[in-house]
Amino acid sequence: MRILVLMNMYPPHSDGGYPLLCLETVEELKARGHEVLVLTSTMGLNGRRRIEKDVWRVFEYCPDNKRNEPWSFRLIDLLRWYVRERREQRYLDKAIASFEPDAAFVWATKGMSYALAIRLMAQEFPLFAYVCGYWLIDHNKRARKRRQYQFWAWGGSARGVRGGVKRILKALLAKGLGLTVEFEPLTFDGVAFNNPEMIAGLESPAWKRPPVQIYDSTSVDDFAGISRSGEERPKRFLFVGRFHPSKDPLILVKALELLQSTSAGHDAELTLVGWPHDKSYVDQLEDAIRSLPNPDRVRFREPVAFGEMPALFADHDVLVVPSQADPLPRIAAEAMAAAMPVIVSDRCGISRLLKDRQDALIFPTGDEQQLAEAMKELMENLPLVRDLSEKGRCLAVDYFSTQRMVNEIERFLVDGTRSEERAGHPSFESAA
């Protein structure tokens, strides 16, 4: 099967676990005999485009999606925008013509041109999506408010000179240059998701058949070599993620303040590993750390490469994931595979798969007192630490393996494409 993948960022030029998940899925699909071409952004290349054998890094990327629209409604800014759109859409057309996919598989579009996925809907081959983030909600609920679409909506059907000029300009772009200009909400032939929140609240269904839930995976074998004696009192806590309110490391620092104020937790340590996406939030973190009873027991670290994660886990005792909203997250599954006890908030998607006090400790999101008590209990209760370590690793190995996820992804794509073939799409032959 020939699969065209659209992803907004792709390793090694990426951040977070979602791009790594995409990479691992692509590599496993290729190992099973499928042909895969990944179309992604120029993130990490300073705007330079690079076409590799199986990866085209060609689309412009807008960090955090903040400037994914013309700068203004001035004609010169709109002209610049559609020069960009022509280039982006031509790369997509070129990839489709040269690769001749049996299906397209969208992983994320946020930060790239909205027109790319819209243009894929117009193709003859079926279109699928894996939704592990808020990109689909962003497209279907918010994109229509961007200037490139509002420009046509405001007065486009009005009589007079202004309406006439807009209609002529739109016809020139859409018919003369063949560009995708109008906004359309995305509708896929099939949608898979990892967390119901990722597709909740859409104004209209974004799928033609019921969506399928497929939980994330990770390379659990990479963490199997880490051993823990279970005899040392855990005091080294770890956070890995963006320094952003959605990940909420601030609540962890506040919990640490409560913990360090007790005799049992006065020597508790914390390492914060991540990306400073929000400077004002980092300032709040630093202020909170300065007010700790033992601020010297907290340190910041730059993000580490995936290959260095086993060593990072080995140097710490407990992972804390205090997120306000997080589809899985992958880091929790990795830590469990490394036999590391995990404390997660009840807003993490993985909490739905875990039994409290059996696979992990789960606390109410935003509750610093409950989080501090969970941290304190692990510092005092070695039998519980050993139990969480053993059962967490077993669950990670059994459930969060790449093989399990790709089995489900492959079945989702192959079965969905066969259904579309029966509905009138061109035939294909799946890989053996």
N, C-alpha and C positions, 0 to 999 in steps of 0.2 A: 504494500500500500504506500502511496506517495502522499506525504502529509506536509502541508505548508503551515508552519507555526508563526504566529505573530505575537511578539513579546516586547514590552517596552524597554527592558534592560536584560542583559544576558552576560553571565560570567565570562571572563574575569572582571568585566567592567559593570559592576552592579553593587547593590547593597541589600542586606537582608536575606532571609531564607527562601522567599518565593522564587527568585531567579535561580537559586541553586536547585530547588525542587524541579524547575523546568528543565534545567541542564541534565539532571540525573534521569528524568523521564525520557528526554530526547535520546540520550545515549543508550538507555535500555531498549527503547523502541528500535533504534538502529541495530543493536546487537541481535534483535529478534528478526532482522531481515527487512524491516521497513526502511524506506528512503524518507529522510526528513530534511527540509530546508527551513532554517530559522531566519525570519526577518525581524530586525531589532533596531535600536537607536544607536546613535554615535556617542552615547554616554561614556565618559572616560577617555574619549579620543580628541577632545578639544574641537569638536565639530568636524573633524576629518572623517571621510567615509572610507570604509574598508570592506571589500567583497572577498570573503574567504570561500573555501570549497562548499561548506554546508551552512555557513552563517553570513548573512549580509547585514553589515552594520551601517545603515544608510539613512535612517530617519532622524530628523532633528528631535531633541529631547528637551522638554521644559521641566526643570526640577520642581517637584511638588505641584506641577500643573498650573502654576500661578499665572504664567504669561502665555497660555495656550490659545491666543487670540490676537487679532490685530491691535496695535497700540492705541488706535483711535478709529473714529469713523471717517477720518479724512481720506480723500481719494488716494493720496500717495501711500498711506499706510495699508489701505485695502489692496492697492496694486502690488505692493511688496508681499502681502500675505498670499495672494493668488499666484505670484511667481513661485513662492515657496510651495504652495499646494500642487502646482503643476509638476514640480520636481519630485515631491514625495509620491504623488500618485503614479507618475511614470515609472518610478522604481518598482512599485507594486505590480504594475502591468507587465513590466519586463520580467519580473520573477515568475509571475503566473505563466507567461508565454514560454519561458525557457524550461521551467520545472514541470509544467502540466500536472498539477496535483489532483489526486483523487478526492481530497478533502482539505479544508482549512481548519486550523485549530487555534483559537485565540486564547491566550493566557492573560494578557493585560494590555490595555491601550493607553492608560493614564499617562499624560505627559507627551504623547505623540499626537499627530493629526487625527482628529475624530473621523475624518473622511475615509481613512484607511479601512476600518471595519465596515463602514457603510458601503464602501465600494465592493468589499468582499461579498456582501449580501446579494449583489447583482450578478454574481458569477453562476455558472452552471453546476459547479460542484457543491456538495453540502458544506455547511458551516457549523462548527461546534465551538464550545467554549468551556474552559475550566475556570471557575470563579473562586479565587482564593484571595479576596481583597474587595475593595469598594469600587473598583473601576467600572463595573457594569451599571451600578447605581449612579455613579458620576456621569456616565454617558447618557443614560436614558432619562435622568431627572434634572441634570444641571447643564448639559452641553448646549441645549437650545437657547440658553441665555447668553452664550458667548457672542461677541460682536460680529463674527463672521456669519452668524445665523440671524441675529437681531437686525442686521442691516437689511436683509431681504424681507423680514417680517414687518418692519415699520414702513408703511406706505407703499409697499411693493405692488399692491393691487389698486392703488389710488389712481384716479384719473389725473390728467394734466402732465406737465413736462417731467416732474420728478418721477412719477410712476412709470412713465414711458421710458425714461432713461434707464431706470432700474431693470425693467423687463428686457430691454435691448442688451444691457450689460450681462444679465444673467444668461440670456440666450447665447451670447458670445462665449462665455466661459463654459457653459454646460454643453452646448451643441457644437459650437465652433472649435473649442479646445478639448472637448470631451471630459471636462472635469466634473467631479462629484461636488455639487455646490449646496444643495438643500440638506437640511438636517433630517435624519430619520432615526427613530429609536431602534436599537438593535433587536432583531429577532433571530434566534438560532434554530437550526434543525435539531440540535440537542445541547443541553446544558448540564454540566457536572459541577458540583460545588462541594466545599469542605465544611461549611458552617451555614446554617439557615439564615443568619444575619446578613450574609453577603448578597442574598437575593431578596430579602424581605423588603417590603415597602415599595416595590416597583409599581408604577401606576397601571401598567398593563403587562401581561406575561411576555417574557423575553424568549420564549421557547415554544416550539410547535408540539412537543410531547412532554410528559412530566419529567422534571429534572431529576438527576441521579446524585445521591450524596456519595462522594469518594473522599475519604480522609487522607491527609498528607502522609508523606513518608520521609524517611531520612536514611542516610547510609549507616545503618546501625552497626555493621561489621567494623567500621572505622573506630568504634568506641569499645569494642569487646575486650580489648587487651588491658583495660584499666581495672586494677584490683584495689579493694579497700579492706583494711583489716577489721573495721567495725569496732575497734577497741579505743580509738582516740575520740575525745570529746570534740564534737564539731563546733567550730567557732568562726570559720572562714566562709562568709556568705558571698554570693556572686550574683550580679545582674549583668545581662547582655542584651543590648537593644538600643534603639534610638533614644536620645535624651529629649523626650517629647511628652506632653501631657497624656497622650493615648497610651504610652508605655508606663507612665506614672512611677518613675524611680523616686520621685519626691516623697511619695507615701512610704516607700521603703526606708528612706533616710529618717523620716519622722518616727517610724517604728523602731529603727535602730536607736534613736534618742531614748525612747522608753526602755528599750532593752538594756542599754548601757547604764541606765540609772538604777538597775537592780544589781544585787551582789552576784547573781548567777550569770549575768550577761555583760558585766563591766568590760570584759576583754574581747567582746564580739568585734569582728573585722568585716569590712565590706569593700569589695572591688566593683567599680562601675565601668563596664566595658561598652563603648558605643560611639554613636555618631552625634555630634552636637548640632542637630537640625534647627534648634530654636535657642538663640543666644539668651533671650530674656529668661527662658526656662532654666538654662544652665546657670544663670546668675542666681535664680531662686535655689537651685540645688546647692551651689557653693555657700550661700548664706545659711542654709539649713545645716550644712556640714560644720560650719564654723561654730554653731551653737551646740554641738554635741558635747557630752561629757568628755569623750576621748576622740576628738576630730582627727588626730594623727593615725587612727586606725581605719581611715577611709582613704582610698586612692582611686584616681581615674586612670584608665588605660585606653589607648587607641584601639580601634577594631582590629581583631586578629584574623588572619586568613583561616579558611576552613581546615586546612591541614594542621593548624596549630591548636585547634579546639580541644583535642584529647589532652594535650599538655595543660591547657588552661583548666579543664575540668579536674585533672589530677591534682592541681595545686589548690583546689577549693573543696569545701565540704558539703555545701548546700546551695542549690540554685533557687532564686526567688524570681517569680514572674508575676508582677503586680499589675498587669495591664488593665486599663479601663475598657479596652476593646482589642481583641486579637483573634484572628481566625483559628489558629491552632494553639500555640505557636510552635514552630519547628524546634526551637532551642530547648523546649521542655522535653520533647521526645529524645533529643540527642543526649541530654543530661541523664535521663532515665536509662538509656542504653549504656551509659558510662557508670551505671550503678550509683548514681548521685541522687540523694533524696531531693525532692522538689516540692516547693511551696508555690501554689498558683492561685490567682484570683478566680472567682466564680464567673467572671466574664471572659475568660480564656476558653476558646473552643474545645481545647483538650479536656477541660474539666468535665465535660459531658461523658467522656470515655473513662474517667477515673473514679475510683471509689475512695472517698475521704478516709484517711488513716489506714488505708490498705495499699493503695498505689502511690498516693501523694497526700499532702495536707492542702486543703482547699479553704480559703478564707473569703469573707464578703469583700467585694471590690471597694477600695477606698477606706477600709476600716483599719486604721493604723494600730489600734489596740489589739484587735484580733490577730493581725499580722505579727505584732511583737510577741504575743502569747505563743503563736505557732513557732516562731524562731526560738523562743526561750525553751519550749518543750523539747525541741530537737537537741538543744545544748545539754539538757538534763536527762534525756530518755534514750540511752544507747540501744536498748532492745527495739524500740520503735524505729530508730535510725537504720538498724540492720534489716528490719522487716521491710521498710520502704525501699531500701537499696536493692534487696533481692527480688521483691515482687515487681518493682518498677522496671528493673532490667528485663525480667521475663516478659512483661507486657510489651515493652518496646521491641524486643526481638521478635515476638510472635506477631505483633500487629503493625508496627510502623516501618516495616521493611520496604525497600524500593520495589522488590519483586511483587509484593502484594498489591501495591498501588498501581504499578504498570499493568498487572494482570487485569485490573478493573478498568483502567484507562483504555487498554487495547480492546477489551470487549465492548466498551462504550463506543469507541470509534468505528470498529468493524461492524458491529450490529447496527449502529446508526446509519452508516453509509449503505449497508445492504437495504435498509428500510427506505432510504432515499432513492436507491436504484429502482426499487419496486414502484416508487412514486413518480418515476420519470427522469431521474438524473442518469447521466451516462454510466455504463457499467464499469466495473473495476475488478481486478484480481488482488485479493489480499495476500500478504506475505505468508509463506508457509510457516 
